[in-house]
Amino acid sequence: MRRIAFALLVLAAACTSEPKAPPAVLPEVTLPDLSRTEKSVQEQIGASYQSLTSKANDAEAYGALGNLLLAAEYFDAAEPCYLHAQALAPDDPRWPYYLGHVYMSRAMPDKAIPSFERALQLRPGDVPALVWLGNLHLDQGQPDLAEPLYEQALSRQPGLVAALFGLGRAALAKRDYTRAVDRLEQALSADPRASIVHYPLALAYRGLGDTATAESHLRQRGSVEVGPPDPLMVALRDVLHSAAAEEERGERALNGGDFPTAVSHFRTAVELAPDNPSPRHKLGTALSLAGDTRGALEQFQETVRRSPGFAQAHYSLGVLLAQSGRLQEAVEHLSTAVRLDPEFAQAKYGYALALAQMKRYEEARTQLAEGAALFPARREFADALARLKEGRSQK
Amino acid sequence: MSGKFYYAEIIGPGAAMFDADNDGDLDVYLVQGGSIDSQATSPAGPGGRLFRNDLVINPDGTRTLRFTDVTERSGIRSHGYGMGVAAGDFNNDGCVDLYLTNFGPNQLFRNNCDGTFTDVSRQSRTDDPSWSVSAAFVDYDRDGWLDLFVGNYLSWRAASSMPCFGPSGRPDYCSPNTYQPQPSRLYHNNHDGTFTDVTAAAGLAGDFGPALGVSTADFNGDGWIDIYVANDGQPNQLWINQRNGTFRNLGLLSGTALSAHGKAKAGMGVDAGDIDNDGDEDLFVTNLMGEGNDLYINSGSGLFEEQSARSGLGVASRAYTGFGAAWFDIDNDGRLDSLIVNGAVQTIEALRRVNDPLPLHQRKLLFRNLGPSAGSGQATRFEDVTARGGAVFQLSEVGRGAAFGDVDNDGDTDVLVANNNGKPRLLINNVGARNHWIGLRLAGGPGSIRFQADARPARAGRYGNSRDMLGARVEIILDNGMTLWRRARSDGSYASANDPRVLVGLGQSTRAPRVHVVWPDGSTEEWSSVAIDRYTTLTQGSGK
């Protein structure tokens, strides 16, 4: 483990009022074991760390290293960086705010709460800090402490979904179902995409005895999260230059339907980690969705060349080849996908369809029958089998 | 560990406490993995081990525990990469059989009632080739024969294993979302040594996730046993028995599918028990680090409220990845406490920083039930007593399975912990003896309708042909009017099989309590006085 040869900084507490001031004796800033990380990340973090030697009194330098480590999910290592930054710039609300997130990630609510409180002291009414602090209290079974924080956030930003969601959940925790319904309905009205709201809303209706409405909301429930607008945390998304970070950015763009941006991020990820099949496979998918079939085929082919055991890539390649009329090649790749993963239902179905397209009906029938037995919940196997039989009888 | 981040190597193992030789004490089966080689067609390993309990009760009442490895002579030859184990007498001959879940085909071993077992996997048609982890014997159709529910996990193959990376690009174990979940299976017992896969017919095929934990109990109080499945990263299922051979998933409406927030968590271990002594089965599910474990309190009708925050169980578990867990009365005070076995599934960076060769290990957690607290709206509160639990609670290990049972027959619940890549631990309870207790073996079954799969003379167990009546519920009425509800079960926890006997703490009460039993077939019987501080067998048909 590498260590900075700084003596421990002993700083006078800069803030005398409650909540608690940062610790007087600060822990050493050390780097995590970066030996297995990507080279680009090693270089980025290493350079940031080295810069501390010439910027020993620069809060920004410590904060920047903390940001890199937090983005890379080295939470333990990020903590002392932010503590140093906080000690050097005690009036800057960013550092206790990031510390709050570090402690939340480390499941240390007893430290996260005072950190967010300190951030709020430095930037009163900061909406993200109010919401995160409210969430922490709610998670601790303290809805009474959470509610005024959400209310304050709401007063500063009317219609804020995260605050309404928090207030709804707090009311639900207190079994005030009427109020919970009211707040959660408001949250959904403010952002109908926030599908996670449907679940607590359903439970609130259930509490009121309205099972039909509860079931209706359960059918609509999803996983789209509700968080406060959070510029400081959003900024962290872009600090790390790694394949995994680029892949994540690509996925965000892909999910948002922005295929050219997705292609760009996945391409960068492939450049950074050419042996990792995942971003290359996603690049193929993004290219395909962007309409570049040829480019997609190239990426899928390269993926299976480098990772012949990647069943999903064989499947994607097989589907694209079938769509391009290259049935013989499609069948080969789809059969490989099935061989590699016999429980890969989509591949088995795609394989059967490709066989049928090639008029290899008996083989298609065998695949469909096996699929119907193996995946009884998937009706498409039985349906296709019936269609195949129907076609034969008509002949 | 292979160093190749093979997914299967971090999921097992489980362990079983069951009376293999019908001598009245709990023997032990330890599941083992082995090595996974992407080139090999099936994983290789030493196989699980069966240990006979040679318990000696000394004249002064003290116990001497010793175990003997009897695997070779038992005939248990496990193959595949072991994950978990379930125990139950599927052929009603009075001897407990063993079902092994594997990464690879599962195995069913019929107990021959003579200390040996026969592999009947293929002939019984339970050799599910999927990757299974937890399983449970359950008489869901009340015909007196134990059926089998097998929780299946993911579609993963070593040969097609994909590398996964953290945000910095460091390799790590994948998340379950990387692979396709596999449908669980319900096998109906045909009463002739074979089973029929009724997954689709029972309505279970359409809704499934990566199953890791299974608990069976009557959650809606209608007298029919239901099935709860904890899924890894997807909504859990609560399969409510429709009393006609089919089930309906009411996980979402019941409030047990997701966290209070509405998010699917990484459900691992699970157990059901009446933690608030109100006569219904509450649920506890262990989850991933950062998520916290969930406590679902039953209203009595099968509708639940998630109370992990209010109870104190949620926040205290957030820093851990929980696996095996159970409700059991550690101090015999009449309230169900909890022990949770932890171990991460992704590298803990703080351990990696100090070059720990196995940077997944975590401490266990022990919670004491404090009963209802006025300050929390009468919710049951738990106190974290890990620090007072003894030296073993300071050990940091990669915990997975945990089997709960009274291994030394002294009237309190001991715990067998199965560690991944480490020694098992047998935790002997030293606090239960401070209070009084009753121990019940709930026995019954068709008895005379015995199945003989082969021409050999049929043998019977120590208790004749009666078997443990898994799923039977017991109401214990104390002299102070207090009523406790418990149930006979061997399932729950994680990939493990528990002592099917019911052990009930009585606190300082010295009066023999009245006991009311609800048998799995719905019939009820009562015993007006059951002796305290000893085990008693209550056989169906012998009460009032």
Interface residues (C-beta under 8 A of the other chain):
Chain A: M1 T30 P32 D33 L34 R36 T37 E38 S40 V41 A71 A72 E73 Y74 F75 D76 A77 S105 R106 A107 M108 P109 L138 D139 Q140 G141 Q142 R169 L172 A173 K174 R175 I196 V197 H198 Y199 P200 A202 L203 R206 T211 A214 E215 L218 R221 S223 E225 L240 S242 A243 A244 A245 E248 L272 A273 N276 P277 S278 S307 G309 F310 A311 Q312 L340 D341 P342 E343 F344 A345 F375 P376 A377
Chain B: S38 S130 S155 R157 A159 S160 S161 M162 P163 C164 F165 G166 P167 S168 G169 R170 P171 Q180 Q182 P183 T199 A200 A205 G206 D207 F208 L252 L253 G255 L258 A260 H261 G262 K263 A264 M289 G290 G292 L303 A309 R310 S311 G312 G314 V315 R318 A319 E349 A350 R352 R353 V354 N355 S376 G377
